[in-house]
Amino acid sequence: MAAGDPRRNKVHKAMNRPLTILGAERRLFFVALIAGGAVFSLMHSLLGGILLFVVGVVIARIATKHDVEILRVLFNSGKFRRHYDPMQWEAPATTVRKRHVQD
């Protein structure tokens, strides 16, 4: 290895893989589990709790497949104000003023 060569480090695939349960990111799976348990406890409906849990896990799997960090993005999006929205672009109002030249 020469002095100008870039350094190479071995990175294992397991380090870059998200931690999932049933294909859903852990926190999203936990949200689905708690929501299903809450429906079961509050409504006294086992079928409703299981149904909400299954639907929640399916949605969590889709969200995890799309973007693993979607939950963090959603929670942090409320902290920052919108700087630029290209869909709501308006032409800036411009005025032309004549300059008075004194002799």
Backbone torsions as a table, in degrees:
resi	resn	phi	psi	omega
1	MET	NA	121.3	-178.6
2	ALA	-82.2	169.5	-176.2
3	ALA	-67.3	-31.2	-176.7
4	GLY	-90.1	-6.6	-178.5
5	ASP	-72.9	143.0	177.3
6	PRO	-69.7	150.4	-179.9
7	ARG	-79.1	137.8	179.8
8	ARG	-114.9	129.6	176.8
9	ASN	-119.8	141.2	178.4
10	LYS	-78.4	127.7	178.2
11	VAL	-120.6	124.6	-178.4
12	HIS	-86.3	146.4	-178.0
13	LYS	-59.8	-32.8	-177.5
14	ALA	-64.8	-23.4	-179.8
15	MET	-75.0	-27.3	-177.7
16	ASN	-99.0	-6.1	-179.2
17	ARG	-83.5	134.8	178.9
18	PRO	-70.5	151.3	176.7
19	LEU	-81.7	118.0	-175.4
20	THR	-127.1	157.3	172.1
21	ILE	-126.7	121.5	-175.7
22	LEU	54.9	32.3	178.0
23	GLY	85.2	-1.5	180.0
24	ALA	-109.8	145.7	177.4
25	GLU	-58.9	144.9	-171.1
26	ARG	-55.3	-45.1	-177.5
27	ARG	-68.1	-38.6	177.4
28	LEU	-67.5	-37.3	176.0
29	PHE	-62.4	-41.7	179.7
30	PHE	-64.2	-39.2	177.5
31	VAL	-62.3	-43.8	178.5
32	ALA	-64.2	-39.5	179.7
33	LEU	-65.2	-45.1	179.8
34	ILE	-66.2	-40.1	179.1
35	ALA	-63.9	-43.2	177.2
36	GLY	-63.7	-40.9	177.4
37	GLY	-66.1	-36.1	179.1
38	ALA	-66.9	-41.4	177.7
39	VAL	-64.4	-41.0	178.4
40	PHE	-62.6	-43.8	-177.7
41	SER	-71.3	-43.7	-174.3
42	LEU	-80.0	-36.3	-175.6
43	MET	-100.6	-7.6	-177.1
44	HIS	55.1	42.3	-177.9
45	SER	-127.3	105.9	178.4
46	LEU	-65.0	-43.0	-179.4
47	LEU	-62.8	-41.6	178.7
48	GLY	-64.6	-41.5	178.3
49	GLY	-64.0	-44.6	178.9
50	ILE	-66.2	-41.7	-179.7
51	LEU	-62.9	-44.7	179.0
52	LEU	-65.8	-37.6	177.6
53	PHE	-63.3	-45.6	-179.2
54	VAL	-64.8	-44.3	178.4
55	VAL	-63.2	-40.9	178.3
56	GLY	-62.8	-41.0	179.0
57	VAL	-67.7	-39.0	178.2
58	VAL	-63.2	-44.9	178.5
59	ILE	-65.4	-38.4	178.0
60	ALA	-65.2	-37.1	177.1
61	ARG	-65.0	-41.0	178.5
62	ILE	-65.1	-44.2	179.1
63	ALA	-64.3	-38.6	179.2
64	THR	-67.9	-38.3	178.2
65	LYS	-66.5	-35.7	-179.7
66	HIS	-73.3	-52.1	-179.1
67	ASP	-157.2	122.8	-176.0
68	VAL	-67.2	-34.2	-175.4
69	GLU	-97.0	24.9	-176.5
70	ILE	-62.8	-33.9	-179.6
71	LEU	-66.3	-42.8	178.4
72	ARG	-65.6	-39.3	178.2
73	VAL	-63.2	-44.1	-179.9
74	LEU	-64.4	-41.5	-179.6
75	PHE	-70.1	-35.5	-178.7
76	ASN	-83.0	-14.6	-176.6
77	SER	-66.9	-26.7	179.1
78	GLY	-76.5	-15.3	-177.4
79	LYS	-80.4	-24.0	-173.6
80	PHE	-109.5	142.8	178.0
81	ARG	-85.2	158.7	-177.6
82	ARG	-77.0	128.5	180.0
83	HIS	-95.5	-40.9	-172.6
84	TYR	-151.8	125.1	176.2
85	ASP	-121.3	104.2	-174.6
86	PRO	-67.2	-18.9	-179.5
87	MET	-79.6	-15.3	-179.6
88	GLN	-116.3	42.4	-177.6
89	TRP	-76.9	135.6	175.2
90	GLU	-125.9	142.5	177.8
91	ALA	-67.4	134.2	-179.3
92	PRO	-68.0	142.8	178.2
93	ALA	-76.1	123.5	-180.0
94	THR	-119.4	143.9	175.6
95	THR	-125.5	143.3	178.9
96	VAL	-108.0	123.9	179.1
97	ARG	-112.8	136.2	176.7
98	LYS	-84.7	140.7	-179.5
99	ARG	-93.8	129.3	178.3
100	HIS	-83.2	124.8	179.2
101	VAL	-101.4	126.2	178.0
102	GLN	-96.9	134.6	179.3
103	ASP	-90.7	NA	NA
